[in-house]
Amino acid sequence: MGVENSMSTDQLKQEILRLKKEKKAVILAHYYQQGPIQDIADHIGDSLALARYAATLDDARIVVLCGVHFMGETAKLLCPDKKVLVPDADAGCSLADSCPADSFAEFIKEHPGHTVVSYVNTSVGVKALTDILVTSGNARRIIDAMPEDSKIIFGPDRNLGNYINSVTGRNMVLWDGACHVHEKFSVEKILELKKTHPEAKILVHPECKRAVVLLADKVGSTAALLDFARESEASEFIVATESGILHQMRKDCPGKTFIPAPPDDATTCGCNDCGYMKLNTLEKLYACLRDETPEITVDPELAEAARRPIERMLEMS
C-alpha cells in the first residue's frame, strides 16, 4: 500500500499543494475531471484552452495535465521547455483511439487534393498529418472561412463533422470515428426528462449523434455550454455531455438545477461518465507530483509537424 493510500483527503490536498509550490508546478484540469481534482486545480478548461494557458506560464517548471493522454501531448507541443506530466498514463481517449495515424494517412491518400481538418481530440501523430486543427468551439468559424469549393477531409469525429456539414452546407469527407461517451446519450430518456422538467433547456455537445443534437436549445463546446448556463434566465438544464461539467456548472450557478442526460445503458445512475477521465484521482495526482512521472515526451520532428496545424488554427481564429 502506497503512502498516499493511507492519507485522508485533506492530507492529500495539503501534500499536493506543498509539492506544487516546492516544484514550481501548475495543475490544469479538464471540465470532465472529478470534482476534487477540479477544486484543487490552478486552472480549469477545455483541452486546447488548457494547453494555451500552460504556454503563458513563464515561471512554471512542471505542468500537470489532469485529463487524457492527447491533452498532455498538446500541452507538450505548446510548452516544449516544460516538463509535462499526467496522473495516469492509461487515461486514453476513445475518440483519439478511433483514428490511428497510419490508417488516417491511408485515408488521406485515398482522397487526394483535400485539405485535412482535424478535431483537436487526436493523437500527435494525427495532428502531424493535418493541415488545420479545430475545436468544437471554432470548427464552424474555420470551415466557413475556407473557400466554398474546398475539398475537405474532416476527422476523426463523424458526429461533429456531420454537425458542421449541416450548419455550413459543406460536404466534407468524414473519418468514421466517435467518442463513446457522446455516442451513448438516449433520445428517449432525454424526452422523458423533458416531460418531467418541461421548462428545462437542453444543452448538447456537438460530438453527440444528430438525433440528440436536434433536441438541443444550445449546441456548443463544453465552455460554451457553461457560458450559456451562466447567462441564461432558465433555472433548469438537461446536459448532454460528460457529467464532470456539472460540477463546475453547479459551482458557478448555485441557484440553478443541472440534470445529466442519461445514456442508453443507464440503470440506477443517470450519469454518463468517461472512464478514462475518471482514472485520474487525488492519489495519482499526488504520486505524479512526488515522482515527476508519468511524463509526456514527443519526438521533436513529430512535434514540429504537429504544431503547424495548431498555428494555422490560431491564425484563422
Phi and psi in degrees as GROMACS dihedral restraints (atoms count N, CA, C in turn):
[ dihedral_restraints ]
;  ai    aj    ak    al  type     phi  dphi    fc
    3     4     5     6     1   -71.9    20    10
    4     5     6     7     1   159.1    20    10
    6     7     8     9     1   -56.3    20    10
    7     8     9    10     1   -38.2    20    10
    9    10    11    12     1   -63.2    20    10
   10    11    12    13     1   -27.5    20    10
   12    13    14    15     1   -72.3    20    10
   13    14    15    16     1   -17.8    20    10
   15    16    17    18     1   -96.4    20    10
   16    17    18    19     1    -0.9    20    10
   18    19    20    21     1   -86.7    20    10
   19    20    21    22     1   149.5    20    10
   21    22    23    24     1   -75.6    20    10
   22    23    24    25     1   167.0    20    10
   24    25    26    27     1   -59.3    20    10
   25    26    27    28     1   -42.3    20    10
   27    28    29    30     1   -64.0    20    10
   28    29    30    31     1   -40.2    20    10
   30    31    32    33     1   -64.6    20    10
   31    32    33    34     1   -41.5    20    10
   33    34    35    36     1   -59.4    20    10
   34    35    36    37     1   -46.0    20    10
   36    37    38    39     1   -61.9    20    10
   37    38    39    40     1   -42.5    20    10
   39    40    41    42     1   -62.6    20    10
   40    41    42    43     1   -41.2    20    10
   42    43    44    45     1   -69.0    20    10
   43    44    45    46     1   -38.9    20    10
   45    46    47    48     1   -61.5    20    10
   46    47    48    49     1   -45.3    20    10
   48    49    50    51     1   -65.7    20    10
   49    50    51    52     1   -36.7    20    10
   51    52    53    54     1   -65.0    20    10
   52    53    54    55     1   -48.3    20    10
   54    55    56    57     1   -63.9    20    10
   55    56    57    58     1   -38.7    20    10
   57    58    59    60     1   -59.0    20    10
   58    59    60    61     1   -46.2    20    10
   60    61    62    63     1   -67.3    20    10
   61    62    63    64     1   -44.7    20    10
   63    64    65    66     1   -62.1    20    10
   64    65    66    67     1   -37.2    20    10
   66    67    68    69     1  -102.1    20    10
   67    68    69    70     1     7.6    20    10
   69    70    71    72     1    52.9    20    10
   70    71    72    73     1    51.8    20    10
   72    73    74    75     1  -106.0    20    10
   73    74    75    76     1   156.5    20    10
   75    76    77    78     1  -126.2    20    10
   76    77    78    79     1   138.3    20    10
   78    79    80    81     1  -107.5    20    10
   79    80    81    82     1   121.6    20    10
   81    82    83    84     1  -114.8    20    10
   82    83    84    85     1   137.6    20    10
   84    85    86    87     1  -131.4    20    10
   85    86    87    88     1   135.6    20    10
   87    88    89    90     1   -75.1    20    10
   88    89    90    91     1   154.6    20    10
   90    91    92    93     1   -58.6    20    10
   91    92    93    94     1   -19.4    20    10
   93    94    95    96     1   -90.3    20    10
   94    95    96    97     1     3.2    20    10
   96    97    98    99     1   -73.3    20    10
   97    98    99   100     1   162.8    20    10
   99   100   101   102     1   -63.3    20    10
  100   101   102   103     1   151.2    20    10
  102   103   104   105     1   -51.4    20    10
  103   104   105   106     1   -48.2    20    10
  105   106   107   108     1   -59.5    20    10
  106   107   108   109     1   -33.4    20    10
  108   109   110   111     1   -72.7    20    10
  109   110   111   112     1   -41.1    20    10
  111   112   113   114     1   -59.7    20    10
  112   113   114   115     1   -39.3    20    10
  114   115   116   117     1   -68.8    20    10
  115   116   117   118     1   -30.0    20    10
  117   118   119   120     1   -93.1    20    10
  118   119   120   121     1    -8.7    20    10
  120   121   122   123     1   -71.1    20    10
  121   122   123   124     1   152.4    20    10
  123   124   125   126     1   -78.4    20    10
  124   125   126   127     1   -27.2    20    10
  126   127   128   129     1  -153.7    20    10
  127   128   129   130     1   141.1    20    10
  129   130   131   132     1  -121.8    20    10
  130   131   132   133     1   142.1    20    10
  132   133   134   135     1  -179.3    20    10
  133   134   135   136     1  -173.8    20    10
  135   136   137   138     1   -73.2    20    10
  136   137   138   139     1   169.1    20    10
  138   139   140   141     1   -61.1    20    10
  139   140   141   142     1   -50.9    20    10
  141   142   143   144     1   -69.7    20    10
  142   143   144   145     1   -37.2    20    10
  144   145   146   147     1   -59.6    20    10
  145   146   147   148     1   -37.4    20    10
  147   148   149   150     1   -65.3    20    10
  148   149   150   151     1   -44.4    20    10
  150   151   152   153     1   -64.6    20    10
  151   152   153   154     1   -41.2    20    10
  153   154   155   156     1   -66.6    20    10
  154   155   156   157     1   -36.7    20    10
  156   157   158   159     1   -64.2    20    10
  157   158   159   160     1   -43.6    20    10
  159   160   161   162     1   -58.6    20    10
  160   161   162   163     1   -36.1    20    10
  162   163   164   165     1   -67.3    20    10
  163   164   165   166     1   -16.0    20    10
  165   166   167   168     1   -90.4    20    10
  166   167   168   169     1    -5.6    20    10
  168   169   170   171     1   -92.9    20    10
  169   170   171   172     1    84.9    20    10
  171   172   173   174     1   -64.3    20    10
  172   173   174   175     1   -31.3    20    10
  174   175   176   177     1   -85.8    20    10
  175   176   177   178     1   -12.6    20    10
  177   178   179   180     1   -80.3    20    10
  178   179   180   181     1   136.9    20    10
  180   181   182   183     1   -95.1    20    10
  181   182   183   184     1   -34.0    20    10
  183   184   185   186     1  -125.1    20    10
  184   185   186   187     1   137.3    20    10
  186   187   188   189     1  -114.7    20    10
  187   188   189   190     1   121.8    20    10
  189   190   191   192     1  -103.7    20    10
  190   191   192   193     1   115.2    20    10
  192   193   194   195     1  -100.7    20    10
  193   194   195   196     1   107.1    20    10
  195   196   197   198     1   -90.2    20    10
  196   197   198   199     1    96.4    20    10
  198   199   200   201     1  -168.5    20    10
  199   200   201   202     1  -127.3    20    10
  201   202   203   204     1  -124.4    20    10
  202   203   204   205     1   172.4    20    10
  204   205   206   207     1   -58.3    20    10
  205   206   207   208     1   -44.8    20    10
  207   208   209   210     1   -63.2    20    10
  208   209   210   211     1   -27.5    20    10
  210   211   212   213     1   -67.7    20    10
  211   212   213   214     1   -38.3    20    10
  213   214   215   216     1   -63.3    20    10
  214   215   216   217     1   -40.3    20    10
  216   217   218   219     1   -61.3    20    10
  217   218   219   220     1   -44.3    20    10
  219   220   221   222     1   -63.4    20    10
  220   221   222   223     1   -40.1    20    10
  222   223   224   225     1   -62.1    20    10
  223   224   225   226     1   -40.4    20    10
  225   226   227   228     1   -65.5    20    10
  226   227   228   229     1   -36.9    20    10
  228   229   230   231     1   -59.7    20    10
  229   230   231   232     1   -40.4    20    10
  231   232   233   234     1   -91.3    20    10
  232   233   234   235     1   -10.6    20    10
  234   235   236   237     1  -130.8    20    10
  235   236   237   238     1    60.3    20    10
  237   238   239   240     1   -62.9    20    10
  238   239   240   241     1   -22.3    20    10
  240   241   242   243     1   -92.1    20    10
  241   242   243   244     1    -2.1    20    10
  243   244   245   246     1  -103.3    20    10
  244   245   246   247     1   152.9    20    10
  246   247   248   249     1   -81.9    20    10
  247   248   249   250     1   122.3    20    10
  249   250   251   252     1  -108.4    20    10
  250   251   252   253     1   124.2    20    10
  252   253   254   255     1  -117.9    20    10
  253   254   255   256     1   154.6    20    10
  255   256   257   258     1  -129.3    20    10
  256   257   258   259     1   143.0    20    10
  258   259   260   261     1   -64.9    20    10
  259   260   261   262     1   -30.3    20    10
  261   262   263   264     1  -141.5    20    10
  262   263   264   265     1   114.6    20    10
  264   265   266   267     1   -66.7    20    10
  265   266   267   268     1   -18.0    20    10
  267   268   269   270     1   -87.5    20    10
  268   269   270   271     1     0.9    20    10
  270   271   272   273     1   -77.9    20    10
  271   272   273   274     1    87.5    20    10
  273   274   275   276     1   -93.7    20    10
  274   275   276   277     1  -155.8    20    10
  276   277   278   279     1  -151.3    20    10
  277   278   279   280     1   124.2    20    10
  279   280   281   282     1   -63.0    20    10
  280   281   282   283     1   -33.7    20    10
  282   283   284   285     1   -69.6    20    10
  283   284   285   286     1   -49.5    20    10
  285   286   287   288     1   -60.6    20    10
  286   287   288   289     1   -39.8    20    10
  288   289   290   291     1   -69.2    20    10
  289   290   291   292     1   -21.7    20    10
  291   292   293   294     1   -76.0    20    10
  292   293   294   295     1    -1.2    20    10
  294   295   296   297     1  -135.5    20    10
  295   296   297   298     1    76.4    20    10
  297   298   299   300     1   -63.3    20    10
  298   299   300   301     1   141.4    20    10
  300   301   302   303     1   -59.8    20    10
  301   302   303   304     1   -40.5    20    10
  303   304   305   306     1   -66.5    20    10
  304   305   306   307     1   -39.6    20    10
  306   307   308   309     1   -68.5    20    10
  307   308   309   310     1   -38.2    20    10
  309   310   311   312     1   -65.8    20    10
  310   311   312   313     1   -37.0    20    10
  312   313   314   315     1   -60.9    20    10
  313   314   315   316     1   -40.8    20    10
  315   316   317   318     1   -66.6    20    10
  316   317   318   319     1   -39.3    20    10
  318   319   320   321     1   -60.7    20    10
  319   320   321   322     1   -41.0    20    10
  321   322   323   324     1   -64.4    20    10
  322   323   324   325     1   -41.1    20    10
  324   325   326   327     1   -62.5    20    10
  325   326   327   328     1   -31.3    20    10
  327   328   329   330     1   -74.5    20    10
  328   329   330   331     1   -11.8    20    10
  330   331   332   333     1  -129.3    20    10
  331   332   333   334     1    69.4    20    10
  333   334   335   336     1   -64.7    20    10
  334   335   336   337     1   151.2    20    10
  336   337   338   339     1    81.4    20    10
  337   338   339   340     1     8.6    20    10
  339   340   341   342     1  -100.5    20    10
  340   341   342   343     1   142.1    20    10
  342   343   344   345     1   -79.3    20    10
  343   344   345   346     1   132.4    20    10
  345   346   347   348     1   -97.0    20    10
  346   347   348   349     1   115.8    20    10
  348   349   350   351     1  -113.0    20    10
  349   350   351   352     1   124.7    20    10
  351   352   353   354     1  -122.9    20    10
  352   353   354   355     1   142.9    20    10
  354   355   356   357     1   -66.3    20    10
  355   356   357   358     1   144.2    20    10
  357   358   359   360     1   -63.1    20    10
  358   359   360   361     1   -19.5    20    10
  360   361   362   363     1   -78.8    20    10
  361   362   363   364     1    65.3    20    10
  363   364   365   366     1  -143.0    20    10
  364   365   366   367     1   163.9    20    10
  366   367   368   369     1   -70.6    20    10
  367   368   369   370     1   163.6    20    10
  369   370   371   372     1   -63.5    20    10
  370   371   372   373     1   -30.2    20    10
  372   373   374   375     1   -64.5    20    10
  373   374   375   376     1   -40.7    20    10
  375   376   377   378     1   -70.2    20    10
  376   377   378   379     1   -39.7    20    10
  378   379   380   381     1   -56.7    20    10
  379   380   381   382     1   -39.7    20    10
  381   382   383   384     1   -67.3    20    10
  382   383   384   385     1   -19.8    20    10
  384   385   386   387     1   -90.6    20    10
  385   386   387   388     1    -1.7    20    10
  387   388   389   390     1  -100.9    20    10
  388   389   390   391     1   147.0    20    10
  390   391   392   393     1   -86.8    20    10
  391   392   393   394     1   -42.8    20    10
  393   394   395   396     1  -139.9    20    10
  394   395   396   397     1   131.5    20    10
  396   397   398   399     1   -93.7    20    10
  397   398   399   400     1   153.7    20    10
  399   400   401   402     1  -138.0    20    10
  400   401   402   403     1   161.2    20    10
  402   403   404   405     1  -109.6    20    10
  403   404   405   406     1   171.7    20    10
  405   406   407   408     1   -67.0    20    10
  406   407   408   409     1   -22.3    20    10
  408   409   410   411     1   -81.8    20    10
  409   410   411   412     1   -30.5    20    10
  411   412   413   414     1  -114.6    20    10
  412   413   414   415     1     1.7    20    10
  414   415   416   417     1   -57.9    20    10
  415   416   417   418     1   -45.7    20    10
  417   418   419   420     1   -62.8    20    10
  418   419   420   421     1   -44.0    20    10
  420   421   422   423     1   -62.6    20    10
  421   422   423   424     1   -40.8    20    10
  423   424   425   426     1   -71.4    20    10
  424   425   426   427     1   -42.1    20    10
  426   427   428   429     1   -65.0    20    10
  427   428   429   430     1   -40.4    20    10
  429   430   431   432     1   -61.3    20    10
  430   431   432   433     1   -30.0    20    10
  432   433   434   435     1   -78.3    20    10
  433   434   435   436     1   -12.9    20    10
  435   436   437   438     1   -84.0    20    10
  436   437   438   439     1   149.1    20    10
  438   439   440   441     1   -52.5    20    10
  439   440   441   442     1   143.6    20    10
  441   442   443   444     1   -62.6    20    10
  442   443   444   445     1   -26.4    20    10
  444   445   446   447     1   -92.5    20    10
  445   446   447   448     1    11.9    20    10
  447   448   449   450     1   -64.9    20    10
  448   449   450   451     1   135.8    20    10
  450   451   452   453     1   -91.3    20    10
  451   452   453   454     1   123.7    20    10
  453   454   455   456     1  -128.5    20    10
  454   455   456   457     1   133.2    20    10
  456   457   458   459     1   -98.1    20    10
  457   458   459   460     1   133.0    20    10
  459   460   461   462     1  -122.7    20    10
  460   461   462   463     1   127.3    20    10
  462   463   464   465     1  -143.5    20    10
  463   464   465   466     1   166.7    20    10
  465   466   467   468     1   -97.9    20    10
  466   467   468   469     1    -4.5    20    10
  468   469   470   471     1   -91.2    20    10
  469   470   471   472     1   111.0    20    10
  471   472   473   474     1   -66.5    20    10
  472   473   474   475     1   -32.3    20    10
  474   475   476   477     1   -70.3    20    10
  475   476   477   478     1   -45.5    20    10
  477   478   479   480     1   -62.6    20    10
  478   479   480   481     1   -41.4    20    10
  480   481   482   483     1   -62.0    20    10
  481   482   483   484     1   -42.7    20    10
  483   484   485   486     1   -62.7    20    10
  484   485   486   487     1   -40.2    20    10
  486   487   488   489     1   -63.8    20    10
  487   488   489   490     1   -45.5    20    10
  489   490   491   492     1   -64.9    20    10
  490   491   492   493     1   -40.3    20    10
  492   493   494   495     1   -57.4    20    10
  493   494   495   496     1   -41.8    20    10
  495   496   497   498     1   -69.2    20    10
  496   497   498   499     1   -33.8    20    10
  498   499   500   501     1   -93.6    20    10
  499   500   501   502     1   -13.5    20    10
  501   502   503   504     1  -109.1    20    10
  502   503   504   505     1   -13.8    20    10
  504   505   506   507     1    77.0    20    10
  505   506   507   508     1    11.5    20    10
  507   508   509   510     1   -81.4    20    10
  508   509   510   511     1   171.4    20    10
  510   511   512   513     1  -131.9    20    10
  511   512   513   514     1    59.1    20    10
  513   514   515   516     1   -65.8    20    10
  514   515   516   517     1   146.1    20    10
  516   517   518   519     1   -80.0    20    10
  517   518   519   520     1   125.5    20    10
  519   520   521   522     1  -107.6    20    10
  520   521   522   523     1   132.7    20    10
  522   523   524   525     1   -72.0    20    10
  523   524   525   526     1   143.0    20    10
  525   526   527   528     1   -92.1    20    10
  526   527   528   529     1    69.5    20    10
  528   529   530   531     1  -121.3    20    10
  529   530   531   532     1   166.2    20    10
  531   532   533   534     1  -163.4    20    10
  532   533   534   535     1   160.0    20    10
  534   535   536   537     1   -89.6    20    10
  535   536   537   538     1   126.8    20    10
  537   538   539   540     1   -65.1    20    10
  538   539   540   541     1   -28.1    20    10
  540   541   542   543     1   -70.2    20    10
  541   542   543   544     1   -52.0    20    10
  543   544   545   546     1   -72.1    20    10
  544   545   546   547     1   -20.4    20    10
  546   547   548   549     1   -70.9    20    10
  547   548   549   550     1   -22.6    20    10
  549   550   551   552     1   -92.9    20    10
  550   551   552   553     1    -3.0    20    10
  552   553   554   555     1   -65.0    20    10
  553   554   555   556     1   140.4    20    10
  555   556   557   558     1   -99.2    20    10
  556   557   558   559     1   119.8    20    10
  558   559   560   561     1   -59.8    20    10
  559   560   561   562     1   -45.6    20    10
  561   562   563   564     1   -61.7    20    10
  562   563   564   565     1   -42.3    20    10
  564   565   566   567     1   -73.0    20    10
  565   566   567   568     1   -32.2    20    10
  567   568   569   570     1   -65.6    20    10
  568   569   570   571     1   -41.8    20    10
  570   571   572   573     1   -65.2    20    10
  571   572   573   574     1   -35.2    20    10
  573   574   575   576     1   -64.8    20    10
  574   575   576   577     1   -41.4    20    10
  576   577   578   579     1   -62.7    20    10
  577   578   579   580     1   -39.2    20    10
  579   580   581   582     1   -63.5    20    10
  580   581   582   583     1   -34.8    20    10
  582   583   584   585     1   -64.6    20    10
  583   584   585   586     1   -38.8    20    10
  585   586   587   588     1   -75.1    20    10
  586   587   588   589     1   -30.4    20    10
  588   589   590   591     1  -127.5    20    10
  589   590   591   592     1    71.5    20    10
  591   592   593   594     1   -63.7    20    10
  592   593   594   595     1   -23.6    20    10
  594   595   596   597     1   -90.7    20    10
  595   596   597   598     1    -4.3    20    10
  597   598   599   600     1   -69.6    20    10
  598   599   600   601     1   140.0    20    10
  600   601   602   603     1   -87.3    20    10
  601   602   603   604     1   139.3    20    10
  603   604   605   606     1   -98.5    20    10
  604   605   606   607     1   120.1    20    10
  606   607   608   609     1  -107.2    20    10
  607   608   609   610     1   127.2    20    10
  609   610   611   612     1  -133.3    20    10
  610   611   612   613     1   133.2    20    10
  612   613   614   615     1   -80.3    20    10
  613   614   615   616     1   141.8    20    10
  615   616   617   618     1   -71.1    20    10
  616   617   618   619     1    -2.4    20    10
  618   619   620   621     1   -77.0    20    10
  619   620   621   622     1    -6.7    20    10
  621   622   623   624     1   -76.3    20    10
  622   623   624   625     1   161.2    20    10
  624   625   626   627     1   -64.0    20    10
  625   626   627   628     1   154.1    20    10
  627   628   629   630     1   -57.6    20    10
  628   629   630   631     1   -37.6    20    10
  630   631   632   633     1   -60.6    20    10
  631   632   633   634     1   -33.6    20    10
  633   634   635   636     1   -77.4    20    10
  634   635   636   637     1   -41.9    20    10
  636   637   638   639     1   -56.9    20    10
  637   638   639   640     1   -37.6    20    10
  639   640   641   642     1   -67.2    20    10
  640   641   642   643     1   -16.2    20    10
  642   643   644   645     1   -84.4    20    10
  643   644   645   646     1   -11.7    20    10
  645   646   647   648     1   -75.1    20    10
  646   647   648   649     1   143.6    20    10
  648   649   650   651     1   -86.3    20    10
  649   650   651   652     1   -25.6    20    10
  651   652   653   654     1  -145.3    20    10
  652   653   654   655     1   125.7    20    10
  654   655   656   657     1  -109.0    20    10
  655   656   657   658     1   129.4    20    10
  657   658   659   660     1  -175.9    20    10
  658   659   660   661     1   171.8    20    10
  660   661   662   663     1   -63.5    20    10
  661   662   663   664     1   170.3    20    10
  663   664   665   666     1   -55.9    20    10
  664   665   666   667     1   -46.8    20    10
  666   667   668   669     1   -64.6    20    10
  667   668   669   670     1   -38.3    20    10
  669   670   671   672     1   -66.7    20    10
  670   671   672   673     1   -38.1    20    10
  672   673   674   675     1   -65.8    20    10
  673   674   675   676     1   -39.2    20    10
  675   676   677   678     1   -64.4    20    10
  676   677   678   679     1   -43.3    20    10
  678   679   680   681     1   -62.2    20    10
  679   680   681   682     1   -42.6    20    10
  681   682   683   684     1   -60.9    20    10
  682   683   684   685     1   -43.1    20    10
  684   685   686   687     1   -63.6    20    10
  685   686   687   688     1   -39.4    20    10
  687   688   689   690     1   -63.3    20    10
  688   689   690   691     1   -42.5    20    10
  690   691   692   693     1   -88.1    20    10
  691   692   693   694     1   -20.7    20    10
  693   694   695   696     1   -70.9    20    10
  694   695   696   697     1   146.9    20    10
  696   697   698   699     1   -82.3    20    10
  697   698   699   700     1    -8.0    20    10
  699   700   701   702     1   -66.4    20    10
  700   701   702   703     1   153.7    20    10
  702   703   704   705     1  -109.0    20    10
  703   704   705   706     1   -11.0    20    10
  705   706   707   708     1  -131.0    20    10
  706   707   708   709     1   143.4    20    10
  708   709   710   711     1  -141.5    20    10
  709   710   711   712     1   136.3    20    10
  711   712   713   714     1  -101.7    20    10
  712   713   714   715     1   122.5    20    10
  714   715   716   717     1  -113.3    20    10
  715   716   717   718     1   115.8    20    10
  717   718   719   720     1  -105.1    20    10
  718   719   720   721     1    76.0    20    10
  720   721   722   723     1  -157.9    20    10
  721   722   723   724     1  -180.0    20    10
  723   724   725   726     1   -56.4    20    10
  724   725   726   727     1   138.4    20    10
  726   727   728   729     1   -68.0    20    10
  727   728   729   730     1   -14.3    20    10
  729   730   731   732     1   -58.8    20    10
  730   731   732   733     1   -28.2    20    10
  732   733   734   735     1   -64.7    20    10
  733   734   735   736     1   -24.2    20    10
  735   736   737   738     1   -63.0    20    10
  736   737   738   739     1   -28.5    20    10
  738   739   740   741     1   -60.3    20    10
  739   740   741   742     1   -48.0    20    10
  741   742   743   744     1   -73.2    20    10
  742   743   744   745     1   -36.2    20    10
  744   745   746   747     1   -60.2    20    10
  745   746   747   748     1   -44.1    20    10
  747   748   749   750     1   -69.2    20    10
  748   749   750   751     1   -33.5    20    10
  750   751   752   753     1   -68.3    20    10
  751   752   753   754     1   -42.8    20    10
  753   754   755   756     1   -77.0    20    10
  754   755   756   757     1   -26.1    20    10
  756   757   758   759     1  -130.7    20    10
  757   758   759   760     1    68.7    20    10
  759   760   761   762     1   -63.3    20    10
  760   761   762   763     1   -19.8    20    10
  762   763   764   765     1   -91.8    20    10
  763   764   765   766     1     4.5    20    10
  765   766   767   768     1  -114.7    20    10
  766   767   768   769     1   159.4    20    10
  768   769   770   771     1  -109.2    20    10
  769   770   771   772     1   130.3    20    10
  771   772   773   774     1  -120.9    20    10
  772   773   774   775     1   124.0    20    10
  774   775   776   777     1  -115.1    20    10
  775   776   777   778     1   122.4    20    10
  777   778   779   780     1   -70.4    20    10
  778   779   780   781     1   132.6    20    10
  780   781   782   783     1   -69.1    20    10
  781   782   783   784     1   134.4    20    10
  783   784   785   786     1   -81.0    20    10
  784   785   786   787     1   149.7    20    10
  786   787   788   789     1   -81.5    20    10
  787   788   789   790     1   168.8    20    10
  789   790   791   792     1   -59.2    20    10
  790   791   792   793     1   -34.5    20    10
  792   793   794   795     1   -95.7    20    10
  793   794   795   796     1    18.6    20    10
  795   796   797   798     1   -62.5    20    10
  796   797   798   799     1   137.6    20    10
  798   799   800   801     1  -118.0    20    10
  799   800   801   802     1   -94.9    20    10
  801   802   803   804     1   -83.0    20    10
  802   803   804   805     1   -36.7    20    10
  804   805   806   807     1  -100.2    20    10
  805   806   807   808     1   132.7    20    10
  807   808   809   810     1   -87.4    20    10
  808   809   810   811     1     3.8    20    10
  810   811   812   813     1   -77.9    20    10
  811   812   813   814     1   153.6    20    10
  813   814   815   816     1  -121.1    20    10
  814   815   816   817     1    98.6    20    10
  816   817   818   819     1  -102.4    20    10
  817   818   819   820     1   150.7    20    10
  819   820   821   822     1   -92.8    20    10
  820   821   822   823     1   114.0    20    10
  822   823   824   825     1   -61.1    20    10
  823   824   825   826     1   -32.0    20    10
  825   826   827   828     1   -66.2    20    10
  826   827   828   829     1   -47.2    20    10
  828   829   830   831     1   -60.1    20    10
  829   830   831   832     1   -38.0    20    10
  831   832   833   834     1   -79.3    20    10
  832   833   834   835     1    -1.9    20    10
  834   835   836   837     1   -65.8    20    10
  835   836   837   838     1   -28.0    20    10
  837   838   839   840     1   -75.8    20    10
  838   839   840   841     1   131.3    20    10
  840   841   842   843     1  -134.9    20    10
  841   842   843   844     1   167.4    20    10
  843   844   845   846     1   -60.7    20    10
  844   845   846   847     1   -38.3    20    10
  846   847   848   849     1   -61.0    20    10
  847   848   849   850     1   -44.6    20    10
  849   850   851   852     1   -69.9    20    10
  850   851   852   853     1   -34.9    20    10
  852   853   854   855     1   -63.3    20    10
  853   854   855   856     1   -42.6    20    10
  855   856   857   858     1   -61.2    20    10
  856   857   858   859     1   -49.9    20    10
  858   859   860   861     1   -62.5    20    10
  859   860   861   862     1   -37.2    20    10
  861   862   863   864     1   -60.5    20    10
  862   863   864   865     1   -46.7    20    10
  864   865   866   867     1   -68.7    20    10
  865   866   867   868     1   -40.6    20    10
  867   868   869   870     1   -62.8    20    10
  868   869   870   871     1   -46.3    20    10
  870   871   872   873     1   -98.2    20    10
  871   872   873   874     1    -8.4    20    10
  873   874   875   876     1    54.2    20    10
  874   875   876   877     1    46.9    20    10
  876   877   878   879     1  -158.2    20    10
  877   878   879   880     1   153.5    20    10
  879   880   881   882     1   -70.2    20    10
  880   881   882   883     1   138.3    20    10
  882   883   884   885     1  -103.8    20    10
  883   884   885   886     1   140.4    20    10
  885   886   887   888     1   -89.3    20    10
  886   887   888   889     1   125.3    20    10
  888   889   890   891     1  -125.6    20    10
  889   890   891   892     1   146.3    20    10
  891   892   893   894     1  -134.0    20    10
  892   893   894   895     1   132.3    20    10
  894   895   896   897     1   -54.3    20    10
  895   896   897   898     1   129.8    20    10
  897   898   899   900     1   -56.7    20    10
  898   899   900   901     1   -39.2    20    10
  900   901   902   903     1   -67.7    20    10
  901   902   903   904     1   -41.9    20    10
  903   904   905   906     1   -65.2    20    10
  904   905   906   907     1   -40.3    20    10
  906   907   908   909     1   -61.7    20    10
  907   908   909   910     1   -40.6    20    10
  909   910   911   912     1   -62.4    20    10
  910   911   912   913     1   -43.0    20    10
  912   913   914   915     1   -66.7    20    10
  913   914   915   916     1   -36.3    20    10
  915   916   917   918     1   -76.0    20    10
  916   917   918   919     1   -24.8    20    10
  918   919   920   921     1   -73.6    20    10
  919   920   921   922     1   -29.2    20    10
  921   922   923   924     1   -57.9    20    10
  922   923   924   925     1   -48.1    20    10
  924   925   926   927     1   -67.1    20    10
  925   926   927   928     1   -25.7    20    10
  927   928   929   930     1   -68.0    20    10
  928   929   930   931     1   -45.4    20    10
  930   931   932   933     1   -61.7    20    10
  931   932   933   934     1   -39.5    20    10
  933   934   935   936     1   -63.0    20    10
  934   935   936   937     1   -41.9    20    10
  936   937   938   939     1   -61.4    20    10
  937   938   939   940     1   -46.3    20    10
  939   940   941   942     1   -63.5    20    10
  940   941   942   943     1   -35.9    20    10
  942   943   944   945     1   -63.8    20    10
  943   944   945   946     1   -42.1    20    10
  945   946   947   948     1   -78.9    20    10
  946   947   948   949     1   -17.2    20    10
